[in-house]
Amino acid sequence: MAEKSTIARPYAVAVFTLAKEQSKLKEWSDMVQTAAAIARDDAIVALIGNTNVSKTELADLIIAVSAKVLTNEGKNLIKLLAENRRLSLLPEIATQYELLRAEEEKTIEAEVISAFKVSDAQQKQIAQKLKKRLGREVSLSCRVDKSLIGGAIIKAGDLVIDGSTTGQIQKLSIELAH
């Protein structure tokens, strides 16, 4: 069977194209993310995999749970995915949609994992440096991981900058082994 990302791509592109035409990238993001969160729920996963539950029942259930954020077009997307037995792809569709949206809006989400709390001034400085390097607006999230001993790891898309003490020690041990 084809990989989920390959099957999900045309749906994500279609949703993105429609959202862009309507100038409603954020609204579609909310709809797709909400539906994806519902589709990740263990009970829903079990129902999606249950052949005794009809396509219509599955679509109606997801639409009912997400009714506050779904437009008629969003409901049609859920019905289409149900009809094609593709509701399990919702999380992957949402991920791919967000990548397309970030590319369009020239934004990127970055994560800073540090041994100690990162101050607001440090966060601002990191975001500015990443913006300059990547040419995109940066949305930064931070978390603390004491196992790093010191320093930080910055992840932004495919870019990983490991300036942690643990990372430096691992790098040194590899160099010494050669």
N, C-alpha and C positions, 0 to 999 in steps of 0.2 A: 504494500500500500504506500502511496505517496506520503511524503513527510507533511505534517500538519501545516508547517509554514508555507509550503508550496501550494497547498489547497486553500489556505486562508488568504493568500496574497491578492487574488482577484477581488475577493469580497472587500478587503481593506482598501484597495485602490478605488473600487467603485464608491464606497462610502466616502472616502476622502474627496473624490472628484465631485460628488454631489454636495458635500459640505462646503467645499471651496466655491462652487457655483452659487450656492445660497449665502455665502459669506457667514457661515455658521459653524466654523471649526470648533469653537469651544462647546457649543450646544451638542454637537455630534460626539464630541469627546466625552461629555457627561453621559450621554445615552449609551455609548458603546462600553464605557468603563463600568457603568451600573449593570448592564446586561452581562458583562464578563464576570463581574463579582458574583452575580447570581449563579451563573453557569459553573463557577468554581466550587460552589457549596456542595458538600458531600451528598446531601439528600438529592439535590438536583442532578448531580453526576450519576447517581444511581438510577434516577428516573430516565435520564437521557439514554442510558444503556439498557433500559428495560423495554423489550419489544412489545410487551403487553400494554404500554402506555402509547396512546395515539400521538401522531405528530401535532394534531390540532390541540390536544390537551396540554402538551408540552409548551407549545407557543402561547396558549392562553394563560398558563401558569406564569411564565416568565413575563409576559405583558402585564398581568395583574400585579405582580410584585414590583415591577419597575414603572408602573403607570404614571407616577408623578413626573418622571423625566422624559418619557417617550412621547414623541410627536407621532402623527399618523405614519410618516415615512419610517420612523424608528420601529413602529409596530409591524410595518410591512417587511422590514429587514428581518425581524424575529420570525415572522411567518415564513419567509423565503428560506431562512436557514433551517427551520423545522421541517419544511416540505422536502428539502434536500438532505435531511438527516445530518446537518452540519452545526447544530447548536453547540456541540462540544468544541467547536473552533472559536467560539466567542472570545476566550482569553487571548488567543493568538491574533485574532482579527484586531482586538483592542490594542495589543502591543504594536502591531504593524501600523495601525492608524496613527498612534502617537508618534512613531518614528517619522511618518510622512508629514504630520503636523509640525513637528519640531524642525524638520528640514525646511518647510515652507515658511515658518515664522522665524527662522534663524535663531533658534533657542536650543539649549542643551541642559540636561539635568546632570549635575555633578555631585559626588558624594565625597566628603572628607571624613576619613576614619582616623582618629588620632588617639594618642595615649592619654591626653588630657583635654579638658574642655577648650574649645577654640573660641576666642573672644570675638565680639562683633567686629572690632577693627581688623582682626586677622581674617575673618570671613570676607569682609569687604575687599581686603587686599588680594586674597586668593581669587575671588570672583573677578576682579579687575584683570589680574594676570591671565586667567583662563580666557576671559573675553578677548584679550589682546592676542593670545596664542591661537584660539580657535575661530575667531571672527564671528562669534555668536553671543547672544545674551545668555547669561549663566544663571540657572536656578540652583542654589547650593543647599545641600542638607548635610548636617554634621552628626556624627555619633562618636562615642568614646569606646575604645577597646584597650583596656589596661595591658593586655598581653603584648602589645606593640612595644612596651617598655618606654619608648620615646619617639618623637617624630610623628609622621602622618603618612597615610596613603590617600591619594586623590584619584578618583575614578570619574571619567567623563566620557561616555560612549565607549569607544575602543581604546581610549587613552588611559593608561594606568601609570601614575608616578608614585613610586615606592620610596619614600624618604623616611621610613620607619627604622628604628634601631634594629628591630628583629629582621627586617629585610636586608639591612646593611650587613648584619652578622651572617646571614645566609649567603649573601653574595661573596663575602670575604672567605667563608668556609669553602665555597666552590672554587674560588681562585687559588686557595691554598692546596686544594686537592689536586690541582693540575700542575 
